[in-house]
Amino acid sequence: MHPKSSIMAKILIIDDERSIRNSLQEVLSFEGYEVDVATDGQDGLNKTASNQYDLIFSDVKMEGIDGFEFLDKVQTNCPIIMISGHGTIEIAVDCVKRGAWDFLEKPIDLNHLLQMTKHALEHQCLHETIRRKDEELTAIKKHVSTHNQMIGQSAAIEHIRTLINKVAPSDARVLITGENGSGKEVVARLIHEQSHRANKTLVEVNCAAIPSELIESELFGHIKGSFTGAIKDRAGKFEQADGGTLFLDEIGDLSLAAQAKVLRALQESEVTRVGSDKTIHVDVRVIAATNKDLPNEIANGRFREDLFHRLNVIPIHVPPLRERRDDIPLLVEHFNKLICAEQGCKPKPFSEQAIQQLQQSEWRGNIRELRNIVERLIILAGDCITEEDVQTYTRG
């Protein structure tokens, strides 16, 4: 029985030598991959037009459409590894410049082949994860009318509403601080929605979720062939937000190297894609957020003081939920209606004692934690949610 790959990937092999095609197909199939073969560059183009592949191996020297022409013509986002029996530095560099992910020399070392395959697929999986995150953010934006609400009537919330009303019409940079789950993203979206940039894009970047080796490409973009895996030109988040707003969430998690480049972009209103020497002007309003104590991070050498002052034009602090317990009844009512509407059921009543019990919690996860608890109670408790239900289902 053949071992199965942890990544059930689909791979295309393009080579005009039958023995090479069959050998690679046999080795990769044994590892659990689904493998297609193509006899030349044209056959490869035909197959990529009608199939979606996770990885492509292509010979360089072929009759008709060779590997170079295939690289220039193919329409795919997957990594392409070039193979050649005439391996030279010039050929390898040319392949990478044309968008190849890497270069493999004949005769092929099978261990090297399998390591390169694993690495390329992991890289592709990482980019796919980032793409899905972008789609999730887009989906969030489609529901802003429902979710971009700051619920509460406490003095702290009224103060934040006043700040938003004052700062939103300007282009001033805003630094939002507060614990995880306290609602910093909602504040950023409300500022954008009430600004003159509201008809443009709000681009959100979770700086903590992007690996350090990819953050520069994500923020500033790259050109084809600028590094391993750069298979086509790509605009970064600053360019995507041109004319609109860029929300840099978890800014405190950026590396010092990335901080320096963000600082330059803010100072010059220009970005340079990775691998390019051409500057691109961008008109972007930047809103940043963090759950970290940035002055303390500065004192410990983990955050640039000059970047902090660039970002901290208008500071807005979002207090934790335990400091505005009077807002909990309104939040529970809001989440009760919202969750039940999503699940297609009627809202469940909460007893006065149940609400009081919820108000006594410390809510280390803040509003996000409260929403999860309300959803848990709606699903697991009876027709009317009691104090006993809260005590039972808020444990653990």
C-alpha positions in Angstrom: 0.0 0.0 0.0 1.4 3.4 -1.0 1.9 5.9 1.7 -0.4 9.0 1.5 0.8 12.6 1.4 -0.4 14.9 4.1 -1.1 17.3 1.4 -3.2 15.6 -1.3 -1.8 17.8 -4.0 -2.3 17.6 -7.8 1.0 17.9 -9.8 1.7 18.3 -13.5 4.9 17.0 -15.1 5.8 18.5 -18.5 8.7 16.7 -20.3 9.3 15.5 -23.8 11.3 12.5 -22.6 8.9 9.6 -21.8 11.4 8.0 -19.3 11.7 11.2 -17.3 7.9 11.7 -17.3 7.2 8.1 -16.2 10.0 8.2 -13.5 8.7 11.4 -11.9 5.1 10.2 -12.1 5.9 6.9 -10.4 7.9 8.5 -7.6 5.4 11.3 -6.9 2.4 8.9 -7.2 4.0 6.6 -4.7 4.2 9.5 -2.2 0.4 9.9 -2.5 0.2 12.9 -5.0 -2.2 13.0 -7.9 0.0 13.3 -11.0 -0.8 14.4 -14.6 1.8 14.4 -17.4 2.2 16.5 -20.5 4.4 15.7 -23.5 5.5 19.3 -24.4 4.9 22.9 -23.6 1.7 23.2 -25.6 0.2 20.1 -24.0 1.2 21.7 -20.7 -0.6 24.9 -21.5 -3.7 22.9 -22.6 -3.8 21.0 -19.3 -3.3 24.1 -17.1 -6.1 25.8 -18.9 -8.6 23.0 -18.0 -7.1 21.8 -14.7 -6.1 23.4 -11.4 -2.7 22.2 -10.2 -0.9 22.8 -6.9 2.6 22.3 -8.4 4.1 22.0 -11.9 7.4 20.5 -13.0 8.5 21.6 -16.5 11.5 20.7 -18.7 13.4 23.7 -20.1 14.5 22.3 -23.5 11.5 21.0 -25.5 10.5 21.0 -29.2 7.9 23.7 -30.1 6.9 25.6 -27.0 9.9 25.2 -24.6 10.0 25.7 -20.9 10.8 29.5 -21.1 7.8 30.1 -23.4 5.6 28.0 -21.2 6.6 30.2 -18.2 5.7 33.3 -20.2 2.4 32.0 -21.4 1.0 29.9 -18.5 -1.9 31.4 -16.4 -1.5 29.9 -13.0 -0.8 30.9 -9.4 0.9 27.6 -8.4 4.7 27.1 -8.1 6.6 26.0 -11.2 9.9 24.1 -10.9 12.0 24.0 -14.0 14.1 21.0 -15.0 17.1 21.0 -17.3 19.9 18.6 -18.3 22.0 21.6 -19.2 22.0 23.3 -15.8 23.9 26.5 -15.6 23.6 29.5 -13.3 22.4 31.6 -16.3 19.6 29.2 -17.1 18.5 29.0 -13.5 18.5 32.8 -13.0 16.5 33.2 -16.3 13.9 30.7 -15.1 13.4 32.5 -11.8 13.2 35.9 -13.5 10.4 34.5 -15.7 8.5 33.4 -12.6 9.7 29.9 -11.8 9.7 28.9 -8.2 12.9 26.9 -8.3 15.3 25.0 -10.6 16.1 21.3 -10.7 19.1 19.8 -12.6 19.2 16.5 -14.4 20.0 13.8 -13.5 17.4 14.3 -10.8 18.2 13.4 -7.2 15.0 11.8 -5.9 15.5 12.9 -2.3 16.1 16.5 -3.5 13.0 16.2 -5.7 10.8 15.1 -2.8 12.2 17.8 -0.5 11.6 20.5 -3.1 8.1 19.2 -3.7 7.3 19.3 0.0 8.7 22.8 0.4 6.9 24.2 -2.7 3.6 22.8 -1.6 4.0 24.1 2.0 4.8 27.6 0.5 1.7 27.3 -1.7 -0.4 26.3 1.2 0.8 29.3 3.2 -0.2 31.7 0.3 -3.6 30.0 0.0 -4.2 30.5 3.7 -3.4 34.2 3.3 -5.8 34.3 0.3 -8.6 32.7 2.4 -8.0 35.2 5.1 -8.4 38.0 2.6 -11.7 36.5 1.5 -12.9 36.2 5.1 -12.1 39.9 5.6 -14.1 40.7 2.4 -17.0 38.7 3.7 -16.9 40.7 7.0 -17.1 43.9 5.0 -20.3 42.8 3.3 -21.9 42.6 6.7 -20.7 45.9 8.1 -24.2 47.2 8.6 -24.9 44.3 11.0 -21.5 43.9 12.7 -20.0 47.4 12.7 -21.9 48.6 15.7 -20.5 49.8 18.9 -23.0 48.6 21.4 -23.2 50.4 24.8 -24.2 53.6 26.6 -21.4 53.7 29.1 -19.3 56.9 29.5 -16.3 55.2 27.9 -18.3 54.2 24.8 -19.8 57.6 24.5 -16.3 59.1 24.7 -15.1 56.8 21.9 -18.1 57.7 19.7 -17.3 61.4 20.2 -13.7 60.8 19.2 -14.7 58.9 16.1 -17.1 61.7 15.0 -14.3 64.2 15.4 -11.5 62.3 13.8 -13.2 60.4 11.0 -13.6 63.4 8.5 -9.9 64.1 8.7 -7.0 62.1 7.3 -5.2 61.9 10.7 -3.6 58.7 11.6 -5.2 56.8 14.5 -3.6 54.4 17.0 -6.2 52.2 18.7 -5.2 50.3 21.8 -7.0 47.8 23.9 -7.1 44.1 24.9 -7.9 41.3 22.5 -11.6 41.1 21.8 -12.4 44.6 23.1 -13.6 45.9 19.7 -10.6 47.7 18.2 -11.5 46.5 14.7 -15.0 47.9 15.0 -13.6 51.3 15.9 -11.3 51.2 12.8 -14.2 50.3 10.5 -16.5 53.0 11.9 -13.7 55.6 11.4 -13.4 54.5 7.7 -17.2 54.4 7.2 -17.6 58.0 8.5 -14.7 59.3 6.5 -14.6 60.9 3.0 -12.8 57.7 2.0 -15.8 55.5 2.7 -16.5 54.8 -1.0 -13.0 53.5 -1.3 -11.4 50.3 0.0 -10.7 49.5 3.7 -7.8 47.0 3.6 -7.2 45.1 6.8 -3.9 43.4 7.6 -3.3 41.3 10.7 0.4 41.8 11.2 0.6 39.0 13.7 -0.9 36.4 11.3 1.6 36.9 8.4 5.1 35.2 8.7 8.0 37.6 8.9 9.5 36.4 5.6 6.3 37.3 3.8 5.2 40.5 5.5 7.2 42.8 3.2 5.7 41.2 0.1 2.2 41.4 1.7 2.5 45.1 2.6 4.4 46.4 -0.4 3.9 43.8 -3.1 6.6 42.2 -5.4 7.5 41.8 -9.0 7.6 38.5 -10.9 10.9 36.6 -10.2 11.9 38.8 -7.3 12.2 35.8 -4.9 11.4 32.1 -4.8 7.7 31.7 -5.4 7.1 35.1 -6.9 5.4 33.8 -10.1 3.8 37.0 -11.1 3.6 40.7 -10.2 1.5 41.4 -7.1 0.3 44.6 -5.5 0.8 44.9 -1.8 -1.7 46.1 0.8 -0.6 49.8 0.6 -1.3 49.8 -3.1 -4.6 48.0 -2.7 -5.7 50.6 -0.2 -4.8 53.6 -2.4 -7.4 56.2 -2.0 -8.9 54.4 1.0 -7.8 53.2 4.4 -5.2 50.7 5.5 -5.9 49.1 8.9 -2.7 47.6 10.4 -4.0 45.4 13.2 -1.5 44.0 15.8 1.1 46.6 14.6 3.1 45.8 17.7 4.0 42.3 16.3 5.8 43.7 13.2 9.5 43.0 13.1 11.9 46.0 13.4 12.9 45.6 9.7 9.3 45.8 8.6 8.7 48.7 11.0 11.4 50.6 9.2 9.8 50.1 5.8 6.3 51.1 7.1 7.9 54.2 8.6 9.4 55.1 5.2 6.0 54.5 3.4 4.3 56.8 5.9 7.0 59.5 5.6 7.2 59.5 1.8 3.7 58.3 0.8 5.6 55.9 -1.5 6.2 52.2 -1.6 8.6 50.0 -3.6 7.7 46.5 -4.5 10.1 43.7 -3.5 12.6 43.2 -6.4 11.8 46.6 -8.0 13.6 49.9 -7.9 10.5 51.8 -9.0 8.6 53.9 -6.3 4.8 54.0 -6.4 2.9 56.9 -4.9 0.1 55.9 -2.6 -2.7 58.0 -1.0 -3.5 56.0 2.1 -5.0 56.8 5.5 -3.4 54.5 8.1 -5.2 53.3 11.2 -3.2 51.0 13.5 -4.2 48.9 16.5 -2.4 46.9 19.1 -3.0 45.0 22.4 0.6 45.8 23.4 2.0 48.6 25.6 4.0 50.3 22.8 5.9 52.7 25.2 7.1 49.6 27.1 8.0 47.9 23.7 10.0 51.0 22.8 11.9 50.9 26.1 12.8 47.3 25.5 14.0 47.9 21.9 11.1 46.0 20.2 9.3 49.0 18.6 10.6 52.1 16.9 9.9 55.3 18.7 9.7 57.3 15.5 7.1 54.9 14.0 5.1 55.2 17.3 4.9 59.0 17.0 4.0 58.7 13.3 1.1 56.5 14.1 0.0 58.0 17.4 -1.5 61.2 16.1 -5.0 60.4 17.5 -4.9 57.8 20.3 -8.1 55.9 21.0 -8.1 53.4 23.9 -10.9 50.8 23.9 -11.5 49.7 27.6 -12.0 46.1 28.5 -15.5 44.8 29.0 -14.9 44.4 32.8 -14.5 48.2 33.0 -17.9 48.9 31.4 -20.1 46.2 32.9 -23.2 48.4 32.4 -23.0 47.7 28.7 -23.3 43.9 29.1 -27.2 43.8 29.1 -27.3 45.7 25.8 -24.5 43.5 24.3 -26.3 40.3 25.4 -29.6 41.6 23.8 -27.7 42.5 20.6 -25.9 39.1 20.3 -29.1 37.2 21.2 -30.9 38.8 18.2 -27.9 38.5 15.9 -27.1 34.9 16.7 -30.7 33.7 16.6 -31.2 35.4 13.3 -28.2 33.6 11.9 -29.5 30.3 13.2 -33.1 30.9 12.1 -34.7 30.8 15.6 -36.4 33.2 18.0 -34.3 35.0 20.5 -34.3 33.4 24.0 -35.1 35.5 27.0 -32.4 36.0 29.7 -33.6 36.3 33.3 -32.5 39.3 35.3 -30.4 37.0 37.5 -28.7 35.5 34.4 -27.7 39.0 33.2 -26.4 39.9 36.7 -24.4 36.7 36.7 -22.9 37.6 33.3 -22.0 41.1 34.7 -20.0 39.5 37.5 -17.6 37.7 35.2 -14.1 39.1 34.5 -14.3 38.6 30.7 -10.6 38.3 29.9 -11.7 37.7 26.3 -13.9 40.8 26.4 -16.7 41.2 23.8 -15.5 38.3 21.7 -15.7 36.0 24.7 -19.2 37.3 25.7 -20.5 36.7 22.2 -19.3 33.1 22.3 -20.9 32.5 25.7 -24.2 34.0 24.5 -24.1 31.6 21.5 -23.3 28.7 23.8 -26.2 29.5 26.1 -28.6 29.9 23.2 -27.6 26.4 21.9 -27.4 24.5 25.2 -29.8 26.1 27.6 -33.5 25.8 27.8 -36.3 28.2 26.5 -35.4 30.8 29.1 -31.8 31.3 30.1 -31.4 31.3 33.9 -28.7 32.1 36.4 -28.0 28.4 36.8 -27.5 28.1 33.0 -24.9 30.8 33.1 -23.1 29.2 36.0 -23.2 25.8 34.3 -22.2 26.8 30.7 -19.6 29.6 31.4 -17.2 27.2 33.1 -14.1 26.2 31.1 
